[in-house]
Amino acid sequence: MTGVTHQKWWGWGVEGIAFHHQDKPKMAPFVMDKIGIDLSAPGTPPPDFADIDVPAPRLEPALGEALRAAVGPEHVVLDDLDRVVHTYGKGLPDLVRVRRGDLPRVPDAVVYPADEEQVRAVVDAVVAADAVLIPFGGGSNISGSLTPPPGEERPVVSVDLGLMNKVLEIDADAGLARIQAGALGPDIEDQLTARGWTMGHQPDSFRHSTLGGWVATRSSGMQSDKYGDIADITRGLRLVQPGKVVVLRPLPSTSTGPSVREMVLGSEGRLGVITEVWVNVHRLPANREIIAYLYPSWGAALEAMQEISTADAHPSVTRVSDPNETAFSLATQKASKGLGGKLQAGLFEVLRRRGWDLDKACLSYIGYEGDAAHVRAEKAAVGKIVRAHGGLKLGTGPGALYDQKKFDTPYIRDFLLDIGAHGDVSETAAPWSRLREVYQGTVRAAQAAFAELGVQGFIMCHLSHSYHSGACLYFTFAYPPREGVDELDQYWTVKRAIQQSFLDTGATLSHHHGVGTDHAPWLEADISPAGTDVMVGLLRSVDPGRNLNPGTLLPAHREW
């Protein structure tokens, strides 16, 4: 036993936790209306692992001996279940493939180093054997960064950093913490909170993703408006490469040429294995509130979000859902027999009488942190902007509910697969001046893809992660695949349409999910062929033998 807990081999999160619709009375009619699926019909549960045919490991004896010498025999695992867990991430293509037993290439061994010295020994052993090394954090990646290339003939070793999960030190004067890269979100916050600190980084995957994974994919958390993206939070790090270690000290700013720190951020394992990171940390806020607001339209909501981003107020969370996502949020509410349900119904009736079209209403959440006076001032400043754009305050009740449920969304992907539907996400970022065009273009592209497939599809969106010049748009789409046509061919028809729309309307291929293999085809269009030349040169100089997570990050035709 390694002592590391993993997610389900077939889906998100740990056993015993799942999304259920039975306690949400509006969910079944909503799903029937939007994608034409009857939730009362029997679903298709995941297969038994015993029915999955797992290829035997191809670990060469000499490499196996070197790995056992590096980390100890008990921390070199060739077990079928462990190897399958480390084969895929948790994107829709990953889950479809693993559920149907599509395992063209599985890691031949999973190793669990306990410290940097062991990581160095593993990296050196893998490269000396001309094998392939794939770093693994929490396994939550949804862009194809964890899967070995299907035609890879060399041995493949997955390096799981789950034993390296400690906050090593805190520099209280500087507001910095040194943390091992395998620490999951809860590991980090539990250890920091016990000492009165917080890192403030909370992506959707918080419970099942690691600090090293955040850095390797340029993650962004729900509270990025206050705490910054992981690129802002990361101040220094250590990166193990073959025969050496890159050491970047936690300095506030430097003028030392092109930033090596920036090169490591988003490198997805192709430059080496991140072992520890220096991050900004903050004293726990005295007060923390999430308040819900409602806008009469998406256009009014976007205008308000832009104005908030340039105002004196600096909320920790700025999020607003489009009408479709607002309707979804209301449909997934649990039954309310008390005062809360009556108040909501009464409010909506009042709004209808005032002329609101509630089919166009947009639900927003704004987060505030700080001492009482600061929070009071921030709420006043934001409230004034909300009212100026026709919005109204719903209060802390819906905000508290959002705060409780914020990490549950990824479970819906498994729920949809169980009932015979596909659901996935694509997110992007663009300047404020282009956001409406990006939004409209993406919705049209998805609808055209649904029509091409002949399926009843649904797409919804929220804005989050506001910046001076723009914001992130996060799209979720769902549809029931047609029988008789390959599931993944249908998925890629929709996914490609959405991704291409991003680039066609001036947005980026991803704001915080990384490139992986899924988004790599759009890299040259995003950063230009010349920019891709720079990236290829960097990766090739570090890893001429393509031993470090080959196949991810670059378009296939740019590999060497």
Steps between C-alpha positions, in 0.01 A plus 500: 500500500635842406279705733378718209125524436394524136184594319267237353650322202183569301407852608541806718568501873504217749264205541174577675466858375293575190244739353135395548186653353235336719506780759479768228140501375562743213797308360319225308267731305794734428712218355208371294436848362862584419651174373201265475609238755261335744667477841252235611633256240767251614852629447825327418726473804878477462636152425663278760875535496530121477345524153770738374785341303816678617819455296784340692784728611805520275745612767851393416672316787793740521272805518279331757804428714618861472157634596475271803845613607388861465174494699484160668326184373169586669480826304535349152153377409410280204143432611243520218260732684775744597633509145154565351435781751819662372413455130236769455383826647133586555392667177207361303725316247697348790188369672344362181821315415565355843139389547509307173839350579686693231855469634745509208787607727508477878791603726721198566571609855385761749765629739445699820806706598504643852743787446698689240802270517278208407346702216848571368590132510180407317545764230860397441409130487217556251708715267800265522270216388355716219157454652213749539414685821158658565454704821170442682336717765134446580394364161244776444635623166237536226714591198681172430829572677531169688446236233800323342516528120318192365790394279772544764727192493731603783420422864269760658535600866240710681655700786235561765599776745225421751744427785650849466214692661646722771518872566873513574537853632335840522684830471257711702676830434489449122162326485648197326467125548715215365280205414566159346353459153288193576283678757129497415290814553360380837851395614624850436215695654473274808868545578499873428176568687639331811766773501264785412573523126335431167624468143157589364524280190179303446443353153197277434738205540624625841435175689670281238781709349848586621723803522738352243211435264374855544841640406549257211169604339480869597195447717259767617283491812156636578652776715754609239364856496658550842777239526605478136538204267760237586743689276467798737506290817811301403816687601767229489535127439726198458488295179680168458650443156730220384822535700414839656250718685369839397481718812299823489506701822183678622584855401236774465629602157813457292663633183688188397407454137211288375318358801585137568218498754257584221650227285428240766146626557278307262777262388287189572794280599702560185777691677532269799331415829401783736581395857422807708364850454528828687160672498344819629289445812274738691370527852152353536241772438291612796183484289402314187168533315359387168198704393264411215361757257262479206522693173223548245718396204838362397596832341429691823696239696807529277496878524477482880786248524722723288422802712569307821838395359605866465339629820667568834342183638707184470279196566647153542243340266324650198277252323182529294306231314326544167125427482553132417736440794270700725212271400720197565592630846133544588417154363762334723369653822375259762133511595424786738183461706568786736526875485794502257303345216204730556722807507666403171164439335370830634803692378474354153132593483582858599768518232258373235256773593781754464558382143793264548528214254628236742611279210767766442599555865861440600614382843822647640723431800741756642744414780631737766780454754663715766417684818144615560553856379678386184230246412229757567666752268555240226137388513380860478718574198396181317133544595495842343636356172255209505204736544625729226474208259152399609607223733388419850646332808373153593706471815739268679273193506546407132864610528563262790337217303728571204800496735399158633440345155787661310713183477213268402459596135751248353286211628232594246718369215475146646127541564441590136704204374299268722174619341635485145601862440825682442593806702826692495650846520711746302624827643680799358592863564473812289509881532185671625456645152469149351308310768154532345630394161680203655190399693263531204741329261555208735129444560434510125787259431374250757145520370622445144696195616194358675300552182770331291484197729122501512489513880319717753780688673534763769774752575533738793766743619626707789745785524766481771859605568477869415809697400575860408473424129258207483360187660456125472193343339433143613266292280332173592327294232290183498322282245388137455725330243330323212503123487695339219760779484823491699457692824835676485458601136183679606672656799782638288254651254368716784829561679684603183224740404520671839879517508520632146242764583722623783787567263276639225359763737830611654505291818755248628490120477482475881502731800594244768460136386828487312585368155555125535422306184138613475579868443838462328359522144419868563835598654653651186187703432514629858867589547603506128727254317802709600395488864463123469855489359622656824312242705631210291854630538464524877353151542748341263797659674392352835374164371658404167403135547130578563505315832299756696125469434533500120195577291341758726512879456610503133304425182595155370668640191737711715641206698855396419 
